[in-house]
């Protein structure tokens, strides 16, 4: 064979090998990057596990591919008026995470985690009703360089969960600010240690407690950390009378100066008694 042809053939083989090695290296790098992203998003659980932890800073702030949009809120319960924000559509985030983590959505809940310890809980199914939720990161009605006015910047950053179309008296949607993370949890797993399986008469009190108290208070270490734990190491009903618990809930400032707890105005005395009955049942559990 001609020596020039042999030389060209050798060069072609070397180039092909280099291209192949480069392709393999690129694929391996993509796999490593993908694994790293998933580990950042779900540091507390393996993919496919029962719970999925979502670090919103890593997911939304460090990902340049997320698309933000302007959001018009009909009524904001914090500012008590309509508002305009810029944020990320929550369903886009949740749906991609559910798909990636192979999460079972049946009966699932979302736990929102805030900087101040506030941990409201909401059924995952609420995301697929009429109101659309957004992770707001900028107040568009304030002409300031920062995303939030100085007076609320420390409380509201990095995210404030807002809803575009929720009625003023609808308390079933949560509006946490200072939002840093979320956790997707199957309902039965989350409430396993606090659900009244042995006594159906306590279910009403449990549901009322879950919807109204769990966001700030915990029981058996399940719930928020803004308010005190109600059962560990000692149940609150062992050192507070029922009437005082109910009166305190209705008017905290009458019991404690400068109390940070807002008065409970949406529950009747009968409903508050159901809650106390449930809390009392958790003694020694």
C-alpha positions as CSV (number, residue, x, y, z in Angstrom):
1,X,0.0,0.0,0.0
2,X,1.2,3.5,-0.7
3,X,3.0,5.1,2.3
4,X,0.8,8.3,2.1
5,X,-2.4,6.3,2.3
6,X,-1.0,4.4,5.3
7,X,-0.2,7.7,7.0
8,X,-3.7,9.1,6.3
9,X,-5.3,5.9,7.7
10,X,-3.3,6.2,10.9
11,X,-4.3,9.8,11.4
12,X,-8.0,9.0,10.8
13,X,-7.9,6.2,13.4
14,X,-6.2,8.5,15.9
15,X,-8.8,11.3,15.3
16,X,-11.7,8.8,15.7
17,X,-10.3,7.5,19.0
18,X,-9.9,11.1,20.3
19,X,-13.5,11.9,19.3
20,X,-14.8,8.7,21.0
21,X,-12.8,9.4,24.2
22,X,-14.1,13.0,24.2
23,X,-17.7,11.8,23.8
24,X,-17.4,9.4,26.7
25,X,-15.8,12.0,28.9
26,X,-18.6,14.5,28.0
27,X,-21.3,11.9,28.8
28,X,-19.7,11.0,32.2
29,X,-19.5,14.7,33.0
30,X,-23.2,15.2,32.2
31,X,-24.0,12.2,34.5
32,X,-21.9,13.7,37.3
33,X,-23.6,17.1,36.9
34,X,-27.0,15.5,36.9
35,X,-26.2,13.5,40.0
36,X,-24.9,16.6,41.8
37,X,-28.0,18.6,40.9
38,X,-30.3,15.8,42.3
39,X,-28.2,15.5,45.5
40,X,-28.5,19.3,46.0
41,X,-32.3,19.2,45.5
42,X,-32.9,16.2,47.7
43,X,-30.2,16.1,50.4
44,X,-32.3,14.4,53.0
45,X,-33.5,11.4,51.0
46,X,-32.6,9.1,48.2
47,X,-34.6,9.5,45.0
48,X,-37.7,7.5,45.1
49,X,-37.9,7.6,48.9
50,X,-41.0,8.5,50.9
51,X,-40.0,12.1,51.4
52,X,-38.5,14.7,49.1
53,X,-36.6,17.8,50.4
54,X,-36.4,20.8,48.1
55,X,-33.8,23.5,48.7
56,X,-35.4,26.5,47.0
57,X,-32.2,28.5,47.0
58,X,-30.3,25.9,45.0
59,X,-33.3,25.1,42.8
60,X,-34.5,28.6,41.9
61,X,-31.7,31.0,42.6
62,X,-28.7,29.0,41.3
63,X,-30.6,27.6,38.2
64,X,-30.5,30.2,35.4
65,X,-33.0,28.3,33.3
66,X,-36.0,29.1,35.5
67,X,-38.4,31.5,33.9
68,X,-39.9,34.2,36.1
69,X,-43.2,35.9,35.5
70,X,-45.2,38.9,36.7
71,X,-48.0,38.0,39.1
72,X,-51.1,40.0,39.9
73,X,-52.5,39.0,43.3
74,X,-56.2,39.9,43.9
75,X,-55.8,40.1,47.7
76,X,-52.7,39.7,49.8
77,X,-53.6,38.9,53.4
78,X,-50.3,40.4,54.7
79,X,-50.6,43.7,53.0
80,X,-54.4,43.5,52.9
81,X,-54.7,44.8,49.4
82,X,-54.0,43.7,45.8
83,X,-50.3,43.4,44.9
84,X,-48.0,42.8,42.0
85,X,-44.9,40.6,42.2
86,X,-42.4,38.8,40.1
87,X,-41.9,35.1,40.8
88,X,-41.7,31.5,39.7
89,X,-44.8,29.4,39.1
90,X,-44.9,26.8,41.9
91,X,-46.4,24.0,39.8
92,X,-43.6,24.1,37.3
93,X,-41.1,23.5,40.1
94,X,-43.2,20.8,41.9
95,X,-44.1,18.9,38.8
96,X,-40.5,18.6,37.7
97,X,-39.4,17.5,41.1
98,X,-42.2,14.9,41.4
99,X,-41.2,13.5,38.0
100,X,-37.5,13.4,38.8
101,X,-38.0,11.9,42.3
102,X,-40.7,9.4,41.2
103,X,-42.7,10.7,44.1
104,X,-46.1,9.2,44.9
105,X,-48.6,12.1,45.1
106,X,-51.5,10.2,46.5
107,X,-52.6,11.9,49.7
108,X,-49.3,13.8,49.9
109,X,-48.7,17.1,51.7
110,X,-46.2,20.0,51.4
111,X,-44.4,21.3,54.4
112,X,-43.0,24.8,53.8
113,X,-39.9,25.8,55.8
114,X,-39.2,29.4,56.6
115,X,-36.2,31.2,58.1
116,X,-38.1,32.0,61.3
117,X,-39.2,28.4,62.0
118,X,-42.7,28.8,60.6
119,X,-43.7,25.5,59.0
120,X,-47.2,25.6,57.5
121,X,-48.6,22.4,55.9
122,X,-50.9,22.2,52.9
123,X,-52.3,19.3,50.9
124,X,-50.5,18.9,47.6
125,X,-53.8,18.7,45.8
126,X,-54.4,22.4,46.6
127,X,-51.8,23.3,43.9
128,X,-54.1,21.9,41.3
129,X,-57.2,23.9,42.2
130,X,-58.3,27.3,40.8
131,X,-55.6,29.5,42.4
132,X,-52.1,29.5,41.1
133,X,-49.2,29.8,43.5
134,X,-45.9,31.6,42.9
135,X,-42.5,31.9,44.7
136,X,-42.4,35.7,44.7
137,X,-38.9,37.2,44.9
138,X,-39.6,40.9,44.0
139,X,-42.2,43.5,44.9
140,X,-43.0,45.2,41.6
141,X,-44.9,48.1,43.3
142,X,-41.8,49.4,45.1
143,X,-39.3,51.3,43.0
144,X,-36.2,50.2,45.0
145,X,-33.0,48.5,43.9
146,X,-33.6,45.6,46.3
147,X,-36.3,43.0,45.6
148,X,-38.1,43.9,48.8
149,X,-38.3,47.2,50.7
150,X,-35.8,47.6,53.5
151,X,-38.5,47.4,56.2
152,X,-39.4,43.8,55.2
153,X,-36.4,42.6,53.3
154,X,-35.0,40.4,56.1
155,X,-38.4,38.8,56.7
156,X,-39.5,38.2,53.1
157,X,-36.3,37.1,51.3
158,X,-35.6,34.9,49.6
159,X,-39.2,33.9,48.7
160,X,-42.8,34.7,49.6
161,X,-45.4,32.2,48.5
162,X,-48.4,34.1,46.9
163,X,-51.6,33.1,45.2
164,X,-53.2,34.9,42.3
165,X,-56.9,34.3,43.0
166,X,-57.8,33.5,46.6
167,X,-60.8,35.1,48.4
168,X,-60.2,37.3,51.4
169,X,-61.8,34.9,53.9
170,X,-60.2,31.7,52.5
171,X,-57.6,30.5,55.0
172,X,-57.0,27.1,53.3
173,X,-54.1,28.6,51.3
174,X,-50.8,29.4,53.1
175,X,-48.7,32.5,52.5
176,X,-45.3,31.9,54.1
177,X,-42.6,34.5,53.7
178,X,-38.9,34.0,54.3
179,X,-39.4,30.7,52.5
180,X,-36.2,28.7,52.0
181,X,-37.3,25.1,51.5
182,X,-40.2,22.6,51.0
183,X,-40.7,19.0,51.8
184,X,-43.0,16.6,49.9
185,X,-44.3,14.0,52.3
186,X,-47.0,11.3,52.1
187,X,-49.7,12.3,54.5
188,X,-49.8,9.0,56.4
189,X,-46.0,9.1,56.9
190,X,-46.0,12.7,58.2
191,X,-48.8,12.2,60.7
192,X,-48.0,8.6,61.8
193,X,-46.9,9.6,65.3
194,X,-49.7,12.1,66.0
195,X,-52.8,10.8,64.2
196,X,-55.5,9.4,66.6
197,X,-55.8,6.0,65.1
198,X,-57.3,4.4,68.2
199,X,-60.1,6.9,68.7
200,X,-62.2,8.3,65.8
201,X,-63.8,10.9,68.1
202,X,-60.5,12.7,68.2
203,X,-60.2,13.0,64.4
204,X,-62.1,16.3,64.2
205,X,-59.8,17.8,66.8
206,X,-56.7,16.5,65.0
207,X,-57.9,18.0,61.7
208,X,-58.5,21.4,63.4
209,X,-55.2,21.3,65.0
210,X,-53.4,20.4,61.8
211,X,-55.1,23.2,59.8
212,X,-54.8,25.9,62.5
213,X,-52.0,25.2,64.9
214,X,-49.4,22.9,63.3
215,X,-47.9,25.7,61.3
216,X,-46.5,27.3,64.5
217,X,-46.7,24.6,67.2
218,X,-45.5,21.1,67.2
219,X,-46.7,18.0,68.9
220,X,-44.4,15.0,69.3
221,X,-41.9,17.2,67.5
222,X,-44.1,17.4,64.4
223,X,-44.9,20.9,63.2
224,X,-43.6,24.4,63.4
225,X,-41.1,25.9,65.9
226,X,-42.3,29.4,66.2
227,X,-44.5,28.4,69.2
228,X,-44.0,25.9,72.0
229,X,-44.2,22.1,71.6
230,X,-47.4,20.8,73.2
231,X,-46.5,17.3,74.3
232,X,-42.8,16.9,74.9
233,X,-41.6,16.6,77.5
234,X,-44.9,17.4,79.2
235,X,-48.4,17.8,77.7
236,X,-49.7,21.4,78.0
237,X,-53.0,20.2,79.5
238,X,-51.1,18.9,82.5
239,X,-50.2,22.4,83.6
240,X,-52.7,24.6,81.9
241,X,-56.5,24.4,82.4
242,X,-58.7,24.0,79.3
243,X,-60.4,27.3,79.9
244,X,-57.0,29.1,80.0
245,X,-55.8,27.4,76.9
246,X,-58.9,28.5,75.0
247,X,-58.8,32.0,76.4
248,X,-55.2,32.4,75.6
249,X,-55.8,31.3,72.0
250,X,-58.5,33.9,71.6
251,X,-56.6,36.7,73.2
252,X,-52.9,36.0,73.8
253,X,-52.0,39.6,74.8
254,X,-54.3,39.3,77.8
255,X,-52.0,36.6,79.2
256,X,-48.6,37.6,77.9
257,X,-47.2,41.1,77.2
258,X,-46.1,41.7,73.6
259,X,-47.1,38.2,72.6
260,X,-46.2,37.3,69.0
261,X,-49.2,35.0,68.6
262,X,-52.2,36.5,66.8
263,X,-55.6,36.0,68.3
264,X,-57.5,33.0,66.9
265,X,-60.7,34.4,65.5
266,X,-61.8,31.8,63.0
267,X,-62.7,29.0,65.5
268,X,-65.6,28.6,67.9
269,X,-65.2,27.6,71.5
270,X,-66.6,24.2,70.6
271,X,-63.9,23.8,68.0
272,X,-61.2,24.9,70.3
273,X,-62.4,22.4,72.9
274,X,-62.0,19.7,70.2
275,X,-58.4,20.7,69.7
276,X,-57.7,20.7,73.5
277,X,-59.3,17.2,73.7
278,X,-57.0,16.0,71.0
279,X,-53.9,17.5,72.5
280,X,-54.8,16.0,75.9
281,X,-55.1,12.5,74.3
282,X,-51.5,12.7,73.2
283,X,-50.3,12.6,76.8
284,X,-47.7,9.9,77.3
285,X,-47.6,9.1,73.5
